[in-house]
């Protein structure tokens, strides 16, 4: 009897996790993007708010607006958290959604703002490679300016929450595993990681 109950409970937990990993995107918004808008992030550590400025990076800001509107940041793990450097997110828990987002990359654009503490930018590996992964500068990272990491906005509320994000592990996630398995990989291997629970555009 106890074995049957444990088996049923385990199955229910597996099903619940599988359902939680499946988060299809909402339709992408159409029309003009506001010159300035805010996105509120509810996380396992609390709430922070990012204000985006189209004048800083019109291409990147449009994509940020689309990603937030589509729910692409919901249940994202902070998979790269480096003390006195950056906190990074933007890989969805559902690998099918990640594959969908990977198919869109952004052309490079001129950097206007500096990578100062609290600014937010897309990660990139090479020319025209920005897609959907985002980092927050936890200090002034001047050398990223020369590498043309282009800030799209800044944290205007809750920087203490960003500072409180932790990565209590000595190893780093395999990004290929995260992209192809999603949050199941993160929960199994890094159960203490912090997460974005939701990210929504809020009226000013």
N, C-alpha and C positions, 0 to 999 in steps of 0.2 A: 504493500500500500504506500509506504513512504517512498519507495523507489519510483512508483508511478507518479506520485505527486512531484518529486524532484524532476523527473523527466518532463512532465507537463510544464512546470515552472521554467525550466531551461528553454524549452521550445517557445514559450510565450516571450521570454526575454530576447531570444534570437529573432523572432518575428518582429518584435517591437523595434529592435535596432535596425533591422532591414527596412522597415517602413520609415524610420527616422532618416535613413540615408537617402531615401528616394524623395527628392525635392525638385520636381520639374519647375523650370523657369516660368515666370509670368511673361505675358507679351511685352516686347520692348516698347517704350513710349515713342510716340511720334510728335512732330512739331518742334518748336524752338526750345532750346535749353535756357533756363534763366541765367542772367549774368552772374548771379550769386545765389547759392542755395546751401542748405544745411542737411547733413545726414546724421541721425542719432543712432549710435551703436550701443546696444544692450549686450553686455558681456558677462562672463562668469565672475568678473572682478568689479562690475559696476558699469556706469554709463559714461560715454564720452561723445562729443559732437564735433564733426568735421565741417568746416565751411569751405566750399569750393568756389573758385574765382575763374570764370571763363576767360578773362583777360590774361590770366597767367598761362593757360594752355588749352585753347579751345577744343582741340581734338581729344586730349586726355580727359578733360572735364566732361565732355559729352559722353564719353564711354563710362566714366564714373557714375554719371547720372543714370545711364541705362542699366548698369550693373546693379545699382542700389534699387532702382525701380523694379527690376525683374526678380529681386530676391536672391541674387547670386551670392551675397555675403552672409546669408542666414546659415547658422550652424557651421561656420568656417572655423577651423582651428587656427590659433596663432602658432604656426609650425616653425617659425624662426624668431626667437626672442633672444636678443643679445644685449646683455647689460651695457649701458652707456653707448649704445649704437642704434639699433632699430628693433621694431616689432613688425613682423610681416604676416600677411594673411591673403586670402583671395583665391584659394583652391577649394571649391565646393566639396561637401561630403559625399555627393553623388558623382561617381566617376563618369556617368553618361553626360551629366551637365558639364563637367570639366572638359570632356572631349568636344562638346558643342562650343564652349567658350574658346578653346584652343584654336578653333578654326578661324578666328578673327584676330588679326594683329593690327597695330596702329603704326602709321608712319611717324618718324621722328619729327619733333617740332622744336623751335627755339626756346631755350630756357629763359624765363623772365625772373622768377624768384630764386632765392638761394635755398640750399638744403639746410635750413636752420632748425633748431629744436622745435618739434611740434608740427613741422610741415609734412605733407603726405605726397608720395609720388608712386608711379608705377615702377615695378621692377623691370629690368631688361637685361639681356645677355649679349645682344649684338644690335646692329642697325635695324631699325623698324621691327623690333621684337616685343614691344609692349603689348600686353593682352588683357590679363585680369588679376594679376597678383600685385598687391599694394604693400608699401611699407610706410611706417611712421618713424621719422627721425626722433630718437630719444635724446639727442644732443646736436650741437652744430656740427654737421658733417661736410665741411667745406670742400674736401677733396672729391666729393660726389658731383660737385658743380662741373669740374673739368671733364668728368665722364658723361656729362649731359643727362643726368637723372633730373627729370623735369617736375618740380613740385606743381601740384594742381590745387592745393588748398592747405589749410592748417587746422589743427585741433584748437577749438576756441572754448571748449568746456571739457573738463574731466581729464586734463593731462596727468593728474595724479593717478588716475585709473590706468592710463597707458604705462606709467612708470611702475605700477604694481604688477604688471604682467610678468610671469615667471616661466622659466624652462628648467625644471629641476632634474635634468638628465645630462649625462656627459656626452652622449651621442646625438646625432641629428637625424631627423626623418629622411628616408629615401624618397625624393620627390616623385620619382617614377611610381613607386608603390603607393604614395598618397594619391597621385593622379589616377591610377588605374584601379585602386581598391577603395579609396575614399576614407570616410571616418571610421569604418570598421578596422582599418589598419591603424589609425591613430588611437582608437580606444583600446585596442588589444596591446599595442606596444608602448603607448605614452598616455596612460590613463589620467595623469595629473595635468595634462595640457589645458590651457585656457582656451575658451571658445567665444565667438560672437554668436549670441542667441538670435539676434535680429538686427537689421539695419534698415531704417526707413527715412525717407525724405520728410522733413518736418517744415511747417510754415514758419516764417520768421515773424 
